[in-house]
Amino acid sequence: MKKKLLTIALLLCGYVGISQSKTNIALIPQPVSLTASTGKYVLQNKININASSQLAEVKSVASLLKSTLHTATGFPVTISGSGKADITLLINQTPNKQLGQEGYELKVTPQGVQLAANAPAGLFYGIQTIFQLLPREIVSKATANATWEMPAVTIVDYPRVGWRGLMLDVARHFFTKQQVKDFIDHMVAYKYNMLHLHLTDDQGWRIEIKSLPQLTAVGAWRASRTGRWGEFTKPSPDEPKDYGGYYTQEDIKELLAYAKERFVTVLPEIDVPGHSMALVAAMSELSCTPGTYQVNAGDKFMIWEGNGKFYGITDNTLCPANEKVYEVLDKVFTEVAALFPFEYIHMGGDEAYKGYWEKSDAVKALMQRENLKDMHEVQSYFVKRVAKIIESKGKKMMGWDEILEGGIADNAAIMSWRGAKGGIEAAKMKHPVVMSPNTHTYVDLYQGDPIAEPPTYSMLRLSQSYKFDPIPEGVDPSYILGGQANLWSERLYTVRHAEYMLWPRAFAVAECLWSPLNVKNWDNFVQRTEQHFKRYDVAEINYSRSMYDPVFAAKRNVDSSITITLSTEVKDLAIHYSFDEFFPDKFYPAYTSPLTVPKDAANLRVITYRNGVPVGKMITMPIAELKKRAR
C-alpha cells in the first residue's frame, strides 16, 4: 500500500509540473493539485464579479480584485450579488475540511471562473492565483494591452504550514510607510501571511513610544554614510544626525489596517539586550558601561571571527543588573502590546556580547544574589524577566534561538536562525517554533559569486533556498508554527537593492512553506521563476538573475598551476569564457571541461548563454582571486 501511495504521489508531482509547462501556466507557489483542461476564459470589455456573501472581508477581497482588474485592463468592473458573472466568489456553506481557513478551490472553464473557500482568507489567496493565471500585464500600474484570458484549469490548494513569514529590517535602514505597504503587496502575491518588522537595532529605533520620546528623538537618527558597510568612519559627536526616521503610532495603526485587509499578521520585534545601541544612545544609563553613546552609522563596533564567535569594541547591550532597564522595557512593551493585536511580541535576544557584563560589578552582584553560574544564565535571567513583562501585557514572547541558552523561559516561542538545531531542540522541549535558518532563508546573503555581487558576508544560492524544509525530520510538526525568510538591511540602501536580494529567493521560500513536498521540482521551479521575471519587468520590481551565473571552483596543482571548474545551478546553459582581456560572447569558446590558466593570464571573463541569447552577467574573475581561493 505504501509503495502504491508513493507511486501516486510521484505521478502527481510530475503531472502538476507537466500540466503547468504544457499550458504555459507558471504558478508560484505550486498548488496542491492542478488539472489543466482544454479551452480558456476570456474577460471581455465589461467585467462582473459576483460576491453574494455579506461578510465585510469578502467584500474587501472583491474590491481588491476589482481594483487590480480595472487598473490593468481599463475595463469597467462591477461587483454584484447575483446574475451572470465572469468571476464568482463563494464561501462554502458546508466547509471543506481539507481546505482549512486559507485553502481554496478554483475552476476556470470557457463559461467563467468560480472561486470557493471556507473563509475570506482562502478567497484572497485564490485571487492571487487568478492574477498569476492572467497575462503578466495584470501587474501593470496602468492600463495595458493584452488578451485577458485564463487557461481552463481546476485547482485545489491549501498551505503546508500556517506561519509563512518575511522579515523586513527597518532598523538598519529606514523604509517609509508606503515602501512597507508595497512590501506587503509583493509578499501576499506569493501567499506569505506574516510580516515580521525588526523595529529596533544598533542603527535605529523606529517606533514611537509616547512615554519615552527620547527613543525616537535620539535613537531614530544617525550620521549619514554612503559606501561599504562596516568600514565607515565613526561620526564625531557634533556631526549632524540627519539620516533615519520612525513610525508614529498612527503610522503603525495605518500599516496594521493595510496588512489586515490583505490577511497579513504583523509581528513586532524590539531587539534586546544586544543590538541596543540606539536605545543606549537615547538613555546611556541603561548600559553596564558608563559613557556617551551615539546611534551606530555603519562604523565597526563588533569584531566577527566566524563560527559564531564575536566580541564588542563598544558596549551595545542593556545591563541585566539595572532595574531601570526593566522599567523602561515595561513602558515600551505596554505601548507595543496596545498597538499590535498579534499574540506574540519578538524580543530578539540574539548576539548579545557578554564581555562587558563580565566586567560589571553590578552584574557580579546580581549573579551572587540570584545564584547564576555563568553569563548564559545571566542572559536567561534577563530573558525571563522580559517574558514576564510581555506576559503581563497579555502577550506571548518569541525570541531568536539564543534565548535557549541558560534555560528557556516558560511558554516562550523560538525563532531558529542558526540553522535548524535550535528549533529542533525547542520543539523537543514542546515550545512553539518558527524555522528561519540562515542556511536556507537569509535572503541578504550572496546569491552569486561575491566577485560580481553587492558586498555581504556569506552565501545562499537560490537552489539552496529551494531545499528549505520548515518541518525538520524527527520533530513533532504540531510544535512547528511554520517558517520565514529574513531580509536584514545593513547593506541595503534602497528598495531596488532590497528587491534584488529578496527575489527570486523569496519565491523559493514561499513554495517551501505553501506547497506539499511531493509537488516541488527544482527544474520546473526555474521555468516558472523565469515567467515571473517577465511579470516583474512589467511591474518594475527589481530581481536578481544570479541563478544564471557560473559557480567557480579553483584547485591548485602540484606544479602550482590553477585548474578552474565551472558549473551552473540552472540546466542547459553555455558558459563562454576568455583569458585575453576581451569580453566573451557566444563566438568565444564554450566551457566543456576544467580550464588550465594560461601562464600570464590576469583575468578569466565568463558569461552564460541559452540558445544563443545571453542570460547571465558578464563576470570578470581575477586570476589572483582564484589563486587565493585555491590556497
C-alpha positions in Angstrom: 0.0 0.0 0.0 2.8 2.4 0.9 4.5 1.7 -2.5 1.2 2.4 -4.3 0.8 5.7 -2.4 4.4 6.7 -3.2 3.8 6.0 -6.9 0.6 8.1 -6.9 2.5 10.9 -5.2 5.3 10.8 -7.8 2.8 10.8 -10.6 1.0 13.7 -9.2 4.3 15.6 -8.8 5.1 15.0 -12.5 1.6 15.7 -13.6 1.3 19.1 -11.9 4.7 20.2 -13.3 3.9 18.9 -16.8 0.5 20.5 -16.8 1.9 23.9 -15.9 4.5 23.6 -18.6 2.2 22.4 -21.4 -0.4 25.1 -20.8 2.1 27.9 -20.1 0.9 28.1 -16.5 3.5 29.3 -14.1 2.2 29.4 -10.6 4.3 30.2 -7.6 3.9 28.6 -5.1 2.9 25.3 -6.7 -0.6 24.3 -5.8 -1.6 21.1 -4.1 -3.3 19.9 -7.3 -3.8 21.3 -10.8 -5.7 19.7 -13.6 -5.5 21.5 -17.0 -8.4 21.3 -19.4 -8.9 22.4 -23.0 -10.1 25.9 -23.7 -9.9 29.2 -21.9 -12.0 32.0 -20.4 -11.6 35.5 -21.9 -12.5 38.6 -20.0 -14.4 41.0 -22.2 -14.7 44.8 -22.0 -17.1 44.6 -19.1 -16.2 42.5 -16.1 -18.7 41.4 -13.4 -17.6 39.9 -10.1 -20.4 38.0 -8.2 -19.8 38.1 -4.5 -23.0 37.4 -2.6 -21.6 37.0 0.8 -22.3 39.8 3.2 -19.1 39.3 5.1 -17.0 42.5 5.2 -13.8 40.6 4.5 -15.3 39.0 1.3 -16.4 42.5 0.1 -12.9 43.7 0.7 -11.4 40.8 -1.3 -13.9 41.5 -4.1 -12.9 45.2 -4.0 -9.2 44.3 -4.2 -9.9 42.0 -7.2 -11.9 44.8 -8.8 -9.2 47.4 -8.4 -6.4 45.2 -9.9 -8.6 44.2 -12.9 -9.7 47.7 -13.6 -6.2 49.2 -13.3 -4.6 46.7 -15.7 -7.4 46.1 -18.2 -9.0 49.6 -18.2 -12.4 47.8 -18.4 -15.3 48.8 -16.2 -15.6 46.3 -13.3 -18.8 45.8 -11.2 -19.5 43.8 -8.1 -22.9 42.2 -7.8 -24.7 39.7 -5.6 -26.3 37.7 -8.3 -26.6 37.2 -12.0 -24.2 36.1 -14.7 -20.6 36.8 -13.7 -17.1 36.5 -15.1 -15.7 35.6 -11.7 -17.8 34.2 -8.8 -16.6 34.3 -5.2 -18.2 31.8 -2.9 -18.0 31.0 0.8 -18.7 27.3 1.3 -21.9 26.7 3.2 -20.6 23.3 4.2 -16.9 23.8 5.0 -14.4 21.5 3.1 -12.2 20.4 6.0 -9.3 19.7 3.6 -9.1 23.4 2.7 -8.9 24.8 6.2 -9.1 28.6 6.6 -6.6 29.5 3.8 -7.3 27.0 1.1 -9.5 27.4 -2.0 -10.9 25.6 -5.0 -10.6 27.4 -8.3 -12.4 26.3 -11.6 -11.8 28.1 -14.8 -13.9 27.0 -17.8 -14.8 28.6 -21.1 -18.1 29.7 -19.3 -16.5 31.6 -16.4 -14.4 31.5 -13.2 -15.6 30.1 -9.9 -13.6 30.5 -6.7 -14.8 28.8 -3.5 -13.3 28.8 0.0 -14.3 28.1 3.6 -13.2 31.6 4.7 -12.3 35.0 3.2 -8.6 34.3 3.5 -9.0 31.4 1.1 -10.7 33.7 -1.4 -7.8 36.1 -1.1 -5.2 33.5 -1.9 -7.4 32.3 -4.7 -7.4 35.7 -6.4 -3.6 35.7 -6.2 -3.7 32.5 -8.2 -6.2 34.1 -10.6 -3.8 37.0 -11.2 -1.0 34.5 -12.0 -3.2 32.7 -14.5 -3.9 36.0 -16.3 -1.3 37.6 -18.6 1.7 39.2 -17.0 0.3 42.7 -17.8 -2.1 42.2 -14.9 0.6 43.6 -12.6 0.9 46.8 -14.7 0.5 50.0 -12.8 -1.5 51.5 -15.7 -3.9 50.2 -18.4 -2.0 47.6 -20.6 -2.7 46.0 -23.9 -3.2 42.2 -23.6 -5.6 39.4 -24.4 -7.2 39.0 -20.9 -7.6 35.2 -20.9 -7.1 32.4 -18.4 -6.5 28.7 -19.3 -9.1 26.2 -18.2 -8.0 24.6 -15.0 -9.2 23.0 -11.8 -7.1 23.8 -8.8 -7.4 22.6 -5.2 -5.0 24.3 -2.9 -4.1 25.0 0.7 -0.9 25.7 2.7 1.5 23.3 4.2 2.2 25.4 7.2 0.4 28.3 8.9 3.3 30.8 9.5 4.6 31.9 6.2 6.7 34.9 7.0 9.0 37.6 5.7 11.1 39.7 8.0 11.8 43.3 6.9 14.6 45.0 8.8 13.5 48.7 9.0 16.0 49.5 11.8 19.3 49.3 9.9 17.9 51.3 7.1 14.5 53.1 7.3 11.8 52.2 4.9 8.9 54.6 4.5 5.3 53.7 5.3 4.5 53.5 1.6 7.5 51.2 1.0 6.3 48.9 3.7 2.9 48.8 2.1 4.5 47.9 -1.2 6.4 45.2 0.5 3.1 43.8 1.9 1.6 43.8 -1.6 4.5 42.0 -3.1 4.6 39.3 -0.4 0.9 38.4 -0.4 1.2 37.8 -4.2 3.1 34.7 -3.2 0.9 33.7 -0.3 3.0 35.0 2.6 0.9 35.9 5.6 3.3 37.1 8.3 5.3 40.3 8.3 8.0 40.4 10.9 9.1 44.0 11.5 12.5 44.4 13.0 11.9 47.7 14.6 15.0 48.4 16.7 18.7 47.8 16.5 22.1 49.4 16.9 21.4 51.6 13.9 17.9 52.9 14.7 14.8 52.9 16.9 11.9 53.0 14.5 8.7 53.1 16.7 7.2 55.9 18.6 6.9 55.3 22.4 5.0 58.2 23.7 6.1 57.7 27.3 9.8 57.8 26.2 10.0 60.4 23.4 13.8 60.4 23.6 13.9 56.9 22.0 12.9 58.4 18.6 14.2 62.0 19.2 17.7 60.5 19.5 17.5 56.8 18.6 15.9 57.2 15.2 18.6 59.4 13.7 22.3 58.8 12.8 25.0 60.4 10.8 24.7 59.8 7.1 27.2 57.5 5.3 27.5 56.0 1.8 29.8 53.2 0.8 30.9 49.9 2.2 29.0 49.0 5.4 31.2 48.2 8.4 34.1 50.3 7.0 32.7 53.8 7.7 34.4 56.4 9.8 33.0 56.9 13.2 30.8 60.0 13.4 32.1 62.9 15.6 29.9 63.9 18.5 28.9 67.1 16.8 28.3 65.7 13.4 24.7 66.2 12.2 22.4 63.2 12.8 20.0 63.6 9.9 19.6 60.1 8.4 16.7 57.9 9.6 13.1 58.2 10.6 10.5 56.3 12.6 6.8 55.3 12.5 4.4 57.2 14.7 1.8 55.2 16.4 -0.7 56.4 13.9 1.6 55.2 11.1 1.7 51.8 12.8 -2.1 51.7 13.0 -2.4 52.5 9.3 0.1 49.8 8.4 -1.7 47.3 10.6 -5.0 48.1 8.9 -3.4 47.8 5.5 -1.9 44.4 6.4 -5.1 43.1 7.9 -7.1 43.9 4.7 -4.5 41.6 2.9 -4.7 38.9 5.6 -1.2 39.7 6.9 -0.4 39.5 10.6 2.4 41.8 11.8 4.9 40.6 14.4 6.8 43.5 16.1 10.4 43.0 17.3 12.1 45.0 20.0 15.7 43.6 20.0 17.2 43.4 23.5 19.5 43.0 25.4 22.0 43.1 22.5 21.6 45.2 19.3 20.6 48.1 21.6 23.0 50.9 20.7 20.1 53.2 19.5 18.4 52.6 22.8 21.5 53.2 24.8 22.3 56.3 22.7 19.0 57.7 23.9 19.4 56.5 27.5 23.0 55.8 28.3 22.2 55.0 31.9 20.8 51.6 30.7 24.3 50.4 29.9 26.6 48.5 32.2 29.5 50.6 30.8 29.3 54.3 31.6 30.0 56.6 28.7 28.5 58.7 25.9 26.9 56.7 23.1 25.5 57.5 19.6 23.5 55.6 17.1 25.8 53.4 15.0 26.3 54.7 11.5 27.8 51.6 10.0 31.3 52.0 11.6 32.8 48.9 13.1 31.9 48.3 16.7 31.9 44.5 16.7 34.5 42.0 15.6 33.2 38.9 13.9 35.6 36.0 13.9 33.3 33.5 12.2 31.8 30.3 13.5 29.5 32.3 15.8 32.4 34.0 17.7 32.3 37.7 18.1 33.3 40.4 20.6 32.5 44.0 21.1 34.6 47.2 20.7 31.7 49.2 22.1 29.1 48.0 24.6 25.8 47.8 22.7 23.9 45.8 25.4 21.4 46.7 28.1 22.6 46.0 31.7 20.7 43.0 33.1 21.5 44.1 36.6 19.9 47.6 36.2 16.3 47.8 37.5 15.7 50.9 35.3 16.2 48.7 32.2 13.1 46.7 33.2 11.1 49.8 34.0 11.9 51.2 30.5 11.1 47.9 28.8 7.8 47.8 30.7 6.8 51.1 29.2 8.0 50.0 25.7 6.1 46.7 25.8 3.0 48.3 27.3 2.7 50.6 24.2 3.8 47.9 21.7 1.2 45.5 23.1 -1.5 48.0 22.9 -0.7 48.7 19.2 -0.2 45.3 17.8 -3.1 42.8 18.0 -0.9 39.7 17.3 -0.5 37.3 20.3 3.3 37.3 20.0 5.9 40.0 20.6 9.5 39.3 19.5 12.2 40.4 22.0 15.3 39.5 19.9 17.8 38.0 22.4 20.4 37.3 19.7 24.1 38.1 19.6 24.4 39.8 23.0 28.2 40.2 23.7 28.7 39.5 27.3 32.2 40.7 27.8 31.1 44.0 29.3 28.8 42.2 31.6 31.7 40.2 32.9 33.5 43.4 33.9 30.4 44.9 35.7 30.3 44.9 39.5 26.6 45.2 39.3 26.3 42.0 37.2 28.7 40.2 39.6 26.4 41.2 42.5 23.4 40.0 40.5 25.0 36.6 39.9 25.7 36.2 43.5 22.2 37.3 44.6 20.4 35.1 42.0 22.9 32.2 42.1 23.7 32.5 38.4 26.8 30.5 37.5 27.7 32.0 34.1 26.8 34.6 31.5 24.3 32.4 29.7 22.3 32.2 32.9 22.6 36.0 33.3 21.1 36.4 29.8 18.4 33.8 30.7 17.6 35.9 33.9 17.1 38.9 31.6 15.0 37.0 29.1 12.8 35.5 31.8 12.1 38.9 33.3 11.3 40.3 29.8 9.0 37.3 29.3 7.1 38.2 32.5 6.8 41.8 31.3 5.4 40.8 27.9 3.0 38.2 29.5 1.8 40.9 31.9 0.6 42.8 28.8 -1.5 39.7 27.7 1.0 38.7 25.1 3.4 35.7 24.4 7.1 36.1 23.9 9.2 35.0 21.0 13.0 35.2 20.6 15.9 34.1 18.5 17.3 30.7 19.4 19.9 32.2 21.8 17.2 32.5 24.4 17.5 28.7 24.8 21.0 29.3 26.4 21.0 29.3 30.1 17.4 28.0 30.3 14.4 29.0 28.2 11.6 31.0 29.7 8.3 29.2 30.2 5.9 29.5 27.3 8.5 31.2 25.1 8.5 30.6 21.3 11.7 30.2 19.4 12.7 31.6 16.0 15.5 29.3 14.9 18.1 31.2 12.8 21.4 29.5 13.5 20.5 26.5 11.3 17.8 24.1 12.4 19.4 23.0 15.6 17.8 25.5 18.0 14.3 24.9 16.5 14.7 21.1 16.8 15.8 21.5 20.5 12.9 23.8 21.3 10.3 21.6 19.6 11.5 18.6 21.5 11.1 20.7 24.7 7.5 21.4 23.5 8.0 25.1 22.7 6.4 26.6 19.6 9.0 27.1 16.8 9.4 29.2 13.6 12.1 27.8 11.4 14.2 30.6 9.9 17.6 29.0 9.4 20.4 31.2 7.9 21.4 28.1 5.9 18.3 28.5 3.7 16.3 31.6 4.4 18.7 34.6 5.0 18.0 36.5 1.8 20.5 39.2 2.5 23.4 36.9 1.7 25.4 36.5 -1.6 23.3 34.7 -4.2 26.0 34.5 -6.8 29.8 34.8 -6.8 31.0 37.6 -4.5 33.2 39.0 -7.2 30.0 40.1 -9.1 27.6 40.8 -6.3 27.0 43.7 -3.8 29.1 43.0 -0.7 27.7 41.0 2.2 29.2 38.2 4.4 28.1 34.7 3.4 26.5 32.7 0.6 23.0 31.4 -0.1 22.2 30.4 -3.6 18.7 30.1 -4.9 18.9 26.3 -5.2 19.8 26.1 -1.5 16.8 28.2 -0.6 14.6 25.8 -2.5 15.8 23.0 -0.4 14.3 24.6 2.8 12.0 22.3 4.8 10.3 24.1 7.6 9.5 20.8 9.3 12.7 19.0 10.3 12.8 15.3 10.2 12.0 13.6 13.6 10.2 16.6 15.1 6.6 16.7 16.1 5.1 19.0 13.5 2.5 20.3 15.9 5.2 22.4 17.5 6.4 24.0 14.2 4.3 27.1 13.6 5.9 27.5 10.2 8.9 29.2 8.6 10.2 32.6 7.5 12.8 34.3 5.3 14.7 37.3 6.7 15.8 40.4 4.9 18.4 42.2 7.0 19.1 45.7 5.7 22.6 46.7 6.9 23.8 46.9 3.3 20.5 47.8 1.7 20.4 51.5 0.9 17.5 51.4 -1.5 14.3 49.5 -2.2 15.9 48.4 -5.5 18.7 46.7 -3.6 16.2 45.1 -1.2 14.2 43.7 -4.1 17.3 42.4 -5.7 18.2 40.4 -2.6 14.6 39.2 -1.9 13.5 38.0 -5.3 13.7 35.2 -6.5 14.8 33.6 -3.3 11.5 34.6 -1.6 9.8 32.7 -4.5 11.6 29.6 -3.4 10.9 30.0 0.3 7.2 30.7 -0.5 7.0 27.4 -2.3 8.7 25.6 0.6 6.1 27.0 3.0 3.0 26.6 1.0 3.4 23.6 -1.4 3.4 19.9 -0.4 6.8 18.3 -0.7 5.6 15.9 -3.5 4.9 18.7 -6.0 8.2 20.5 -5.6 10.6 20.2 -8.5 13.7 22.4 -9.0 13.9 22.4 -12.8 10.2 23.2 -13.1 10.5 25.9 -10.4 13.3 27.5 -12.5 11.0 27.6 -15.6 8.2 29.2 -13.6 10.6 31.7 -12.0 11.6 32.8 -15.4 8.0 33.6 -16.2 7.7 35.6 -13.1 10.8 37.6 -14.1 8.8 38.8 -17.0 6.0 39.8 -14.7 8.4 41.7 -12.5 9.7 43.5 -15.6 6.1 44.7 -16.2 5.6 45.6 -12.5 9.0 47.4 -12.4 10.1 45.3 -9.4 13.8 44.5 -9.3 15.1 40.9 -9.0 18.4 39.0 -9.3 19.4 36.9 -12.3 22.3 35.4 -10.4 20.9 31.9 -10.8 22.3 32.1 -14.4 25.8 32.9 -13.3 28.6 30.3 -13.1 29.9 28.7 -9.9 33.7 28.9 -9.8 35.9 26.2 -8.2 39.7 26.5 -8.2 42.2 23.8 -7.5 46.0 24.3 -7.1 48.0 21.6 -8.9 51.3 20.1 -7.8 53.2 22.3 -10.3 51.4 25.4 -8.7 49.2 25.9 -11.8 45.5 26.5 -11.2 42.7 24.4 -12.6 39.2 26.0 -12.8 36.0 24.2 -12.8 32.8 26.0 -13.8 29.2 24.8 -13.1 25.7 26.3 -13.1 22.6 26.0 -10.9 20.4 26.1 -14.0 20.4 23.5 -16.7 21.1 24.0 -20.4 23.4 27.0 -20.2 26.5 27.5 -22.2 29.4 29.2 -20.4 31.5 31.3 -22.8 34.9 32.4 -21.5 38.1 34.3 -22.3 41.5 34.9 -20.8 42.5 37.5 -23.4 41.1 40.6 -21.6 38.2 40.9 -24.1 34.6 40.4 -23.2 33.5 36.9 -24.4 30.3 36.3 -26.3 28.8 33.3 -28.0 31.6 33.3 -30.6 34.2 32.6 -27.8 34.9 29.1 -26.6 32.2 27.3 -24.6 33.3 25.6 -21.3 33.2 21.8 -21.6 35.9 20.7 -19.2 38.1 22.1 -16.4 40.3 25.0 -17.6 44.0 25.5 -17.0 45.0 29.1 -16.6 47.5 30.3 -19.2 50.8 31.3 -17.7 50.5 35.1 -17.9 46.7 35.4 -17.8 45.4 38.1 -15.4 41.6 37.6 -15.6 39.0 35.0 -16.6 35.9 36.5 -18.0 32.7 34.5 -18.4 29.1 34.9 -19.4 26.3 32.4 -19.8 24.1 32.0 -22.8 20.9 30.0 -23.5 20.0 29.2 -27.1 22.4 31.9 -28.3 21.0 34.6 -26.0 23.0 36.0 -23.0 21.2 35.4 -19.7 23.9 35.8 -17.1 26.1 38.7 -16.1 29.5 39.4 -17.7 31.8 38.4 -14.8 35.5 39.3 -14.6 37.3 37.0 -12.2 40.9 37.9 -11.4 43.3 35.0 -11.5 44.8 36.3 -8.3 41.4 35.8 -6.6 41.2 32.2 -7.9 44.7 31.5 -6.6 43.7 32.9 -3.2 40.6 30.6 -3.2 42.7 27.6 -4.3 45.1 28.2 -1.4 
